[in-house]
C-alpha cells in the first residue's frame, strides 16, 4: 500500500476521533460508542485503538 494512502487514512481517522471527542466533551454524547454498541464492546475498543495508532502515525508523518 502506498504511504500516501496510509497517511490519508490515518488523517481521516484522527479527524473522526477528534470530532467524536469534541462531541463527547461538549454534548456528553459519544457517537462512536453509540454506533458500535457501547463502551464495553470489542468493536469500540478496536476503533479507539485504531484512532490512537492513527494519531501517532499522523504525528510521525507530518513531523
FIKE-721266 format. One record per residue: residue in one letter; residue number from 1; x, y, z negated of N, C-alpha, C in turn. Coordinates in nm, 3 decimals. Layout:
N
<lumro><code>a</code><pos>NUM</pos><n_X>X</n_X><n_Y>Y</n_Y><n_Z>Z</n_Z><ca_X>X</ca_X><ca_Y>Y</ca_Y><ca_Z>Z</ca_Z><c_X>X</c_X><c_Y>Y</c_Y><c_Z>Z</c_Z></lumro>
...
REM end
This chain:
63
<lumro><code>x</code><pos>1</pos><n_X>0.085</n_X><n_Y>-0.117</n_Y><n_Z>0.000</n_Z><ca_X>0.000</ca_X><ca_Y>0.000</ca_Y><ca_Z>0.000</ca_Z><c_X>0.090</c_X><c_Y>0.124</c_Y><c_Z>0.000</c_Z></lumro>
<lumro><code>x</code><pos>2</pos><n_X>0.053</n_X><n_Y>0.222</n_Y><n_Z>0.078</n_Z><ca_X>0.130</ca_X><ca_Y>0.344</ca_Y><ca_Z>0.089</ca_Z><c_X>0.124</c_X><c_Y>0.422</c_Y><c_Z>-0.042</c_Z></lumro>
<lumro><code>x</code><pos>3</pos><n_X>0.234</n_X><n_Y>0.486</n_Y><n_Z>-0.077</n_Z><ca_X>0.240</ca_X><ca_Y>0.558</ca_Y><ca_Z>-0.204</ca_Z><c_X>0.143</c_X><c_Y>0.676</c_Y><c_Z>-0.206</c_Z></lumro>
<lumro><code>x</code><pos>4</pos><n_X>0.118</n_X><n_Y>0.737</n_Y><n_Z>-0.092</n_Z><ca_X>0.025</ca_X><ca_Y>0.850</ca_Y><ca_Z>-0.088</ca_Z><c_X>-0.117</c_X><c_Y>0.806</c_Y><c_Z>-0.124</c_Z></lumro>
<lumro><code>x</code><pos>5</pos><n_X>-0.152</n_X><n_Y>0.685</n_Y><n_Z>-0.085</n_Z><ca_X>-0.284</ca_X><ca_Y>0.632</ca_Y><ca_Z>-0.119</ca_Z><c_X>-0.294</c_X><c_Y>0.610</c_Y><c_Z>-0.269</c_Z></lumro>
<lumro><code>x</code><pos>6</pos><n_X>-0.190</n_X><n_Y>0.555</n_Y><n_Z>-0.330</n_Z><ca_X>-0.189</ca_X><ca_Y>0.533</ca_Y><ca_Z>-0.474</ca_Z><c_X>-0.195</c_X><c_Y>0.667</c_Y><c_Z>-0.548</c_Z></lumro>
<lumro><code>x</code><pos>7</pos><n_X>-0.122</n_X><n_Y>0.767</n_Y><n_Z>-0.498</n_Z><ca_X>-0.127</ca_X><ca_Y>0.900</ca_Y><ca_Z>-0.560</ca_Z><c_X>-0.267</c_X><c_Y>0.958</c_Y><c_Z>-0.554</c_Z></lumro>
<lumro><code>x</code><pos>8</pos><n_X>-0.334</n_X><n_Y>0.943</n_Y><n_Z>-0.441</n_Z><ca_X>-0.469</ca_X><ca_Y>0.996</ca_Y><ca_Z>-0.425</ca_Z><c_X>-0.568</c_X><c_Y>0.923</c_Y><c_Z>-0.516</c_Z></lumro>
<lumro><code>x</code><pos>9</pos><n_X>-0.559</n_X><n_Y>0.790</n_Y><n_Z>-0.522</n_Z><ca_X>-0.648</ca_X><ca_Y>0.713</ca_Y><ca_Z>-0.608</ca_Z><c_X>-0.626</c_X><c_Y>0.747</c_Y><c_Z>-0.756</c_Z></lumro>
<lumro><code>x</code><pos>10</pos><n_X>-0.501</n_X><n_Y>0.765</n_Y><n_Z>-0.795</n_Z><ca_X>-0.475</ca_X><ca_Y>0.800</ca_Y><ca_Z>-0.934</ca_Z><c_X>-0.524</c_X><c_Y>0.940</c_Y><c_Z>-0.965</c_Z></lumro>
<lumro><code>x</code><pos>11</pos><n_X>-0.512</n_X><n_Y>1.032</n_Y><n_Z>-0.871</n_Z><ca_X>-0.563</ca_X><ca_Y>1.167</ca_Y><ca_Z>-0.892</ca_Z><c_X>-0.716</c_X><c_Y>1.166</c_Y><c_Z>-0.906</c_Z></lumro>
<lumro><code>x</code><pos>12</pos><n_X>-0.783</n_X><n_Y>1.086</n_Y><n_Z>-0.825</n_Z><ca_X>-0.928</ca_X><ca_Y>1.074</ca_Y><ca_Z>-0.835</ca_Z><c_X>-0.967</c_X><c_Y>1.015</c_Y><c_Z>-0.971</c_Z></lumro>
<lumro><code>x</code><pos>13</pos><n_X>-0.894</n_X><n_Y>0.915</n_Y><n_Z>-1.018</n_Z><ca_X>-0.924</ca_X><ca_Y>0.855</ca_Y><ca_Z>-1.148</ca_Z><c_X>-0.903</c_X><c_Y>0.956</c_Y><c_Z>-1.261</c_Z></lumro>
<lumro><code>x</code><pos>14</pos><n_X>-0.800</n_X><n_Y>1.040</n_Y><n_Z>-1.249</n_Z><ca_X>-0.775</ca_X><ca_Y>1.141</ca_Y><ca_Z>-1.351</ca_Z><c_X>-0.886</c_X><c_Y>1.246</c_Y><c_Z>-1.352</c_Z></lumro>
<lumro><code>x</code><pos>15</pos><n_X>-0.933</n_X><n_Y>1.286</n_Y><n_Z>-1.235</n_Z><ca_X>-1.042</ca_X><ca_Y>1.384</ca_Y><ca_Z>-1.227</ca_Z><c_X>-1.171</c_X><c_Y>1.325</c_Y><c_Z>-1.286</c_Z></lumro>
<lumro><code>x</code><pos>16</pos><n_X>-1.201</n_X><n_Y>1.201</n_Y><n_Z>-1.254</n_Z><ca_X>-1.320</ca_X><ca_Y>1.135</ca_Y><ca_Z>-1.309</ca_Z><c_X>-1.306</c_X><c_Y>1.124</c_Y><c_Z>-1.462</c_Z></lumro>
<lumro><code>x</code><pos>17</pos><n_X>-1.189</n_X><n_Y>1.085</n_Y><n_Z>-1.508</n_Z><ca_X>-1.167</ca_X><ca_Y>1.074</ca_Y><ca_Z>-1.652</ca_Z><c_X>-1.175</c_X><c_Y>1.209</c_Y><c_Z>-1.722</c_Z></lumro>
<lumro><code>x</code><pos>18</pos><n_X>-1.125</n_X><n_Y>1.313</n_Y><n_Z>-1.659</n_Z><ca_X>-1.134</ca_X><ca_Y>1.446</ca_Y><ca_Z>-1.717</ca_Z><c_X>-1.276</c_X><c_Y>1.497</c_Y><c_Z>-1.724</c_Z></lumro>
<lumro><code>x</code><pos>19</pos><n_X>-1.352</n_X><n_Y>1.473</n_Y><n_Z>-1.619</n_Z><ca_X>-1.493</ca_X><ca_Y>1.512</ca_Y><ca_Z>-1.620</ca_Z><c_X>-1.570</c_X><c_Y>1.434</c_Y><c_Z>-1.726</c_Z></lumro>
<lumro><code>x</code><pos>20</pos><n_X>-1.538</n_X><n_Y>1.307</n_Y><n_Z>-1.740</n_Z><ca_X>-1.602</ca_X><ca_Y>1.224</ca_Y><ca_Z>-1.842</ca_Z><c_X>-1.568</c_X><c_Y>1.275</c_Y><c_Z>-1.982</c_Z></lumro>
<lumro><code>x</code><pos>21</pos><n_X>-1.443</n_X><n_Y>1.308</n_Y><n_Z>-2.004</n_Z><ca_X>-1.401</ca_X><ca_Y>1.359</ca_Y><ca_Z>-2.134</ca_Z><c_X>-1.464</c_X><c_Y>1.495</c_Y><c_Z>-2.164</c_Z></lumro>
<lumro><code>x</code><pos>22</pos><n_X>-1.475</n_X><n_Y>1.579</n_Y><n_Z>-2.063</n_Z><ca_X>-1.539</ca_X><ca_Y>1.708</ca_Y><ca_Z>-2.082</ca_Z><c_X>-1.686</c_X><c_Y>1.694</c_Y><c_Z>-2.119</c_Z></lumro>
<lumro><code>x</code><pos>23</pos><n_X>-1.756</n_X><n_Y>1.605</n_Y><n_Z>-2.050</n_Z><ca_X>-1.897</ca_X><ca_Y>1.581</ca_Y><ca_Z>-2.084</ca_Z><c_X>-1.910</c_X><c_Y>1.521</c_Y><c_Z>-2.224</c_Z></lumro>
<lumro><code>x</code><pos>24</pos><n_X>-1.818</n_X><n_Y>1.434</n_Y><n_Z>-2.260</n_Z><ca_X>-1.823</ca_X><ca_Y>1.374</ca_Y><ca_Z>-2.394</ca_Z><c_X>-1.797</c_X><c_Y>1.479</c_Y><c_Z>-2.501</c_Z></lumro>
<lumro><code>x</code><pos>25</pos><n_X>-1.710</n_X><n_Y>1.574</n_Y><n_Z>-2.475</n_Z><ca_X>-1.678</ca_X><ca_Y>1.677</ca_Y><ca_Z>-2.574</ca_Z><c_X>-1.787</c_X><c_Y>1.782</c_Y><c_Z>-2.585</c_Z></lumro>
<lumro><code>x</code><pos>26</pos><n_X>-1.836</n_X><n_Y>1.829</n_Y><n_Z>-2.474</n_Z><ca_X>-1.932</ca_X><ca_Y>1.940</ca_Y><ca_Z>-2.476</ca_Z><c_X>-2.076</c_X><c_Y>1.897</c_Y><c_Z>-2.498</c_Z></lumro>
<lumro><code>x</code><pos>27</pos><n_X>-2.116</n_X><n_Y>1.786</n_Y><n_Z>-2.439</n_Z><ca_X>-2.256</ca_X><ca_Y>1.745</ca_Y><ca_Z>-2.445</ca_Z><c_X>-2.279</c_X><c_Y>1.620</c_Y><c_Z>-2.530</c_Z></lumro>
<lumro><code>x</code><pos>28</pos><n_X>-2.171</n_X><n_Y>1.565</n_Y><n_Z>-2.585</n_Z><ca_X>-2.176</ca_X><ca_Y>1.441</ca_Y><ca_Z>-2.663</ca_Z><c_X>-2.245</c_X><c_Y>1.329</c_Y><c_Z>-2.584</c_Z></lumro>
<lumro><code>x</code><pos>29</pos><n_X>-2.211</n_X><n_Y>1.322</n_Y><n_Z>-2.457</n_Z><ca_X>-2.266</ca_X><ca_Y>1.221</ca_Y><ca_Z>-2.367</ca_Z><c_X>-2.151</c_X><c_Y>1.164</c_Y><c_Z>-2.286</c_Z></lumro>
<lumro><code>x</code><pos>30</pos><n_X>-2.134</n_X><n_Y>1.034</n_Y><n_Z>-2.290</n_Z><ca_X>-2.026</ca_X><ca_Y>0.968</ca_Y><ca_Z>-2.218</ca_Z><c_X>-2.085</c_X><c_Y>0.888</c_Y><c_Z>-2.101</c_Z></lumro>
<lumro><code>x</code><pos>31</pos><n_X>-2.086</n_X><n_Y>0.947</n_Y><n_Z>-1.981</n_Z><ca_X>-2.149</ca_X><ca_Y>0.878</ca_Y><ca_Z>-1.869</ca_Z><c_X>-2.079</c_X><c_Y>0.748</c_Y><c_Z>-1.829</c_Z></lumro>
<lumro><code>x</code><pos>32</pos><n_X>-1.947</n_X><n_Y>0.743</n_Y><n_Z>-1.844</n_Z><ca_X>-1.876</ca_X><ca_Y>0.622</ca_Y><ca_Z>-1.806</ca_Z><c_X>-1.916</c_X><c_Y>0.504</c_Y><c_Z>-1.895</c_Z></lumro>
<lumro><code>x</code><pos>33</pos><n_X>-1.923</n_X><n_Y>0.528</n_Y><n_Z>-2.025</n_Z><ca_X>-1.965</ca_X><ca_Y>0.421</ca_Y><ca_Z>-2.117</ca_Z><c_X>-2.111</c_X><c_Y>0.384</c_Y><c_Z>-2.094</c_Z></lumro>
<lumro><code>x</code><pos>34</pos><n_X>-2.193</n_X><n_Y>0.482</n_Y><n_Z>-2.061</n_Z><ca_X>-2.334</ca_X><ca_Y>0.455</ca_Y><ca_Z>-2.035</ca_Z><c_X>-2.350</c_X><c_Y>0.368</c_Y><c_Z>-1.910</c_Z></lumro>
<lumro><code>x</code><pos>35</pos><n_X>-2.278</n_X><n_Y>0.401</n_Y><n_Z>-1.806</n_Z><ca_X>-2.286</ca_X><ca_Y>0.324</ca_Y><ca_Z>-1.681</ca_Z><c_X>-2.233</c_X><c_Y>0.182</c_Y><c_Z>-1.698</c_Z></lumro>
<lumro><code>x</code><pos>36</pos><n_X>-2.126</n_X><n_Y>0.169</n_Y><n_Z>-1.776</n_Z><ca_X>-2.061</ca_X><ca_Y>0.038</ca_Y><ca_Z>-1.790</ca_Z><c_X>-2.112</c_X><c_Y>-0.043</c_Y><c_Z>-1.908</c_Z></lumro>
<lumro><code>x</code><pos>37</pos><n_X>-2.212</n_X><n_Y>0.005</n_Y><n_Z>-1.979</n_Z><ca_X>-2.276</ca_X><ca_Y>-0.078</ca_Y><ca_Z>-2.080</ca_Z><c_X>-2.240</c_X><c_Y>-0.048</c_Y><c_Z>-2.224</c_Z></lumro>
<lumro><code>x</code><pos>38</pos><n_X>-2.175</n_X><n_Y>0.061</n_Y><n_Z>-2.253</n_Z><ca_X>-2.142</ca_X><ca_Y>0.097</ca_Y><ca_Z>-2.391</ca_Z><c_X>-1.993</c_X><c_Y>0.090</c_Y><c_Z>-2.417</c_Z></lumro>
<lumro><code>x</code><pos>39</pos><n_X>-1.955</n_X><n_Y>0.137</n_Y><n_Z>-2.536</n_Z><ca_X>-1.812</ca_X><ca_Y>0.145</ca_Y><ca_Z>-2.569</ca_Z><c_X>-1.747</c_X><c_Y>0.009</c_Y><c_Z>-2.590</c_Z></lumro>
<lumro><code>x</code><pos>40</pos><n_X>-1.820</n_X><n_Y>-0.087</n_Y><n_Z>-2.638</n_Z><ca_X>-1.761</ca_X><ca_Y>-0.215</ca_Y><ca_Z>-2.673</ca_Z><c_X>-1.745</c_X><c_Y>-0.314</c_Y><c_Z>-2.560</c_Z></lumro>
<lumro><code>x</code><pos>41</pos><n_X>-1.788</n_X><n_Y>-0.279</n_Y><n_Z>-2.441</n_Z><ca_X>-1.781</ca_X><ca_Y>-0.377</ca_Y><ca_Z>-2.332</ca_Z><c_X>-1.642</c_X><c_Y>-0.383</c_Y><c_Z>-2.271</c_Z></lumro>
<lumro><code>x</code><pos>42</pos><n_X>-1.616</n_X><n_Y>-0.496</n_Y><n_Z>-2.213</n_Z><ca_X>-1.487</ca_X><ca_Y>-0.520</ca_Y><ca_Z>-2.147</ca_Z><c_X>-1.467</c_X><c_Y>-0.423</c_Y><c_Z>-2.030</c_Z></lumro>
<lumro><code>x</code><pos>43</pos><n_X>-1.572</n_X><n_Y>-0.396</n_Y><n_Z>-1.956</n_Z><ca_X>-1.562</ca_X><ca_Y>-0.310</ca_Y><ca_Z>-1.839</ca_Z><c_X>-1.525</c_X><c_Y>-0.166</c_Y><c_Z>-1.876</c_Z></lumro>
<lumro><code>x</code><pos>44</pos><n_X>-1.579</n_X><n_Y>-0.118</n_Y><n_Z>-1.985</n_Z><ca_X>-1.547</ca_X><ca_Y>0.017</ca_Y><ca_Z>-2.030</ca_Z><c_X>-1.402</c_X><c_Y>0.026</c_Y><c_Z>-2.073</c_Z></lumro>
<lumro><code>x</code><pos>45</pos><n_X>-1.355</n_X><n_Y>-0.075</n_Y><n_Z>-2.144</n_Z><ca_X>-1.215</ca_X><ca_Y>-0.075</ca_Y><ca_Z>-2.187</ca_Z><c_X>-1.121</c_X><c_Y>-0.079</c_Y><c_Z>-2.068</c_Z></lumro>
<lumro><code>x</code><pos>46</pos><n_X>-1.153</n_X><n_Y>-0.161</n_Y><n_Z>-1.969</n_Z><ca_X>-1.071</ca_X><ca_Y>-0.168</ca_Y><ca_Z>-1.849</ca_Z><c_X>-1.071</c_X><c_Y>-0.035</c_Y><c_Z>-1.774</c_Z></lumro>
<lumro><code>x</code><pos>47</pos><n_X>-1.187</n_X><n_Y>0.029</n_Y><n_Z>-1.766</n_Z><ca_X>-1.196</ca_X><ca_Y>0.159</ca_Y><ca_Z>-1.698</ca_Z><c_X>-1.110</c_X><c_Y>0.263</c_Y><c_Z>-1.769</c_Z></lumro>
<lumro><code>x</code><pos>48</pos><n_X>-1.115</n_X><n_Y>0.266</n_Y><n_Z>-1.902</n_Z><ca_X>-1.033</ca_X><ca_Y>0.362</ca_Y><ca_Z>-1.976</ca_Z><c_X>-0.884</c_X><c_Y>0.331</c_Y><c_Z>-1.963</c_Z></lumro>
<lumro><code>x</code><pos>49</pos><n_X>-0.848</n_X><n_Y>0.204</n_Y><n_Z>-1.956</n_Z><ca_X>-0.707</ca_X><ca_Y>0.168</ca_Y><ca_Z>-1.935</ca_Z><c_X>-0.662</c_X><c_Y>0.213</c_Y><c_Z>-1.796</c_Z></lumro>
<lumro><code>x</code><pos>50</pos><n_X>-0.747</n_X><n_Y>0.192</n_Y><n_Z>-1.695</n_Z><ca_X>-0.713</ca_X><ca_Y>0.237</ca_Y><ca_Z>-1.559</ca_Z><c_X>-0.695</c_X><c_Y>0.387</c_Y><c_Z>-1.555</c_Z></lumro>
<lumro><code>x</code><pos>51</pos><n_X>-0.782</n_X><n_Y>0.461</n_Y><n_Z>-1.620</n_Z><ca_X>-0.771</ca_X><ca_Y>0.607</ca_Y><ca_Z>-1.622</ca_Z><c_X>-0.643</c_X><c_Y>0.650</c_Y><c_Z>-1.694</c_Z></lumro>
<lumro><code>x</code><pos>52</pos><n_X>-0.609</n_X><n_Y>0.582</n_Y><n_Z>-1.803</n_Z><ca_X>-0.486</ca_X><ca_Y>0.614</ca_Y><ca_Z>-1.875</ca_Z><c_X>-0.361</c_X><c_Y>0.588</c_Y><c_Z>-1.792</c_Z></lumro>
<lumro><code>x</code><pos>53</pos><n_X>-0.356</n_X><n_Y>0.474</n_Y><n_Z>-1.726</n_Z><ca_X>-0.242</ca_X><ca_Y>0.443</ca_Y><ca_Z>-1.640</ca_Z><c_X>-0.236</c_X><c_Y>0.540</c_Y><c_Z>-1.522</c_Z></lumro>
<lumro><code>x</code><pos>54</pos><n_X>-0.352</n_X><n_Y>0.575</n_Y><n_Z>-1.468</n_Z><ca_X>-0.356</ca_X><ca_Y>0.670</ca_Y><ca_Z>-1.357</ca_Z><c_X>-0.306</c_X><c_Y>0.807</c_Y><c_Z>-1.399</c_Z></lumro>
<lumro><code>x</code><pos>55</pos><n_X>-0.335</n_X><n_Y>0.847</n_Y><n_Z>-1.522</n_Z><ca_X>-0.286</ca_X><ca_Y>0.976</ca_Y><ca_Z>-1.568</ca_Z><c_X>-0.134</c_X><c_Y>0.975</c_Y><c_Z>-1.581</c_Z></lumro>
<lumro><code>x</code><pos>56</pos><n_X>-0.077</n_X><n_Y>0.865</n_Y><n_Z>-1.628</n_Z><ca_X>0.069</ca_X><ca_Y>0.856</ca_Y><ca_Z>-1.634</ca_Z><c_X>0.129</c_X><c_Y>0.855</c_Y><c_Z>-1.494</c_Z></lumro>
<lumro><code>x</code><pos>57</pos><n_X>0.067</n_X><n_Y>0.783</n_Y><n_Z>-1.402</n_Z><ca_X>0.116</ca_X><ca_Y>0.779</ca_Y><ca_Z>-1.265</ca_Z><c_X>0.108</c_X><c_Y>0.918</c_Y><c_Z>-1.200</c_Z></lumro>
<lumro><code>x</code><pos>58</pos><n_X>-0.001</n_X><n_Y>0.990</n_Y><n_Z>-1.223</n_Z><ca_X>-0.017</ca_X><ca_Y>1.123</ca_Y><ca_Z>-1.166</ca_Z><c_X>0.087</c_X><c_Y>1.218</c_Y><c_Z>-1.225</c_Z></lumro>
<lumro><code>x</code><pos>59</pos><n_X>0.111</n_X><n_Y>1.208</n_Y><n_Z>-1.353</n_Z><ca_X>0.214</ca_X><ca_Y>1.289</ca_Y><ca_Z>-1.416</ca_Z><c_X>0.350</c_X><c_Y>1.263</c_Y><c_Z>-1.352</c_Z></lumro>
<lumro><code>x</code><pos>60</pos><n_X>0.383</n_X><n_Y>1.135</n_Y><n_Z>-1.331</n_Z><ca_X>0.507</ca_X><ca_Y>1.099</ca_Y><ca_Z>-1.267</ca_Z><c_X>0.513</c_X><c_Y>1.147</c_Y><c_Z>-1.121</c_Z></lumro>
<lumro><code>x</code><pos>61</pos><n_X>0.403</n_X><n_Y>1.132</n_Y><n_Z>-1.050</n_Z><ca_X>0.402</ca_X><ca_Y>1.164</ca_Y><ca_Z>-0.906</ca_Z><c_X>0.416</c_X><c_Y>1.313</c_Y><c_Z>-0.881</c_Z></lumro>
<lumro><code>x</code><pos>62</pos><n_X>0.359</n_X><n_Y>1.396</n_Y><n_Z>-0.967</n_Z><ca_X>0.361</ca_X><ca_Y>1.540</ca_Y><ca_Z>-0.946</ca_Z><c_X>0.458</c_X><c_Y>1.612</c_Y><c_Z>-1.038</c_Z></lumro>
<lumro><code>x</code><pos>63</pos><n_X>0.552</n_X><n_Y>1.540</n_Y><n_Z>-1.092</n_Z><ca_X>0.652</ca_X><ca_Y>1.597</ca_Y><ca_Z>-1.182</ca_Z><c_X>0.746</c_X><c_Y>1.688</c_Y><c_Z>-1.111</c_Z></lumro>
REM end
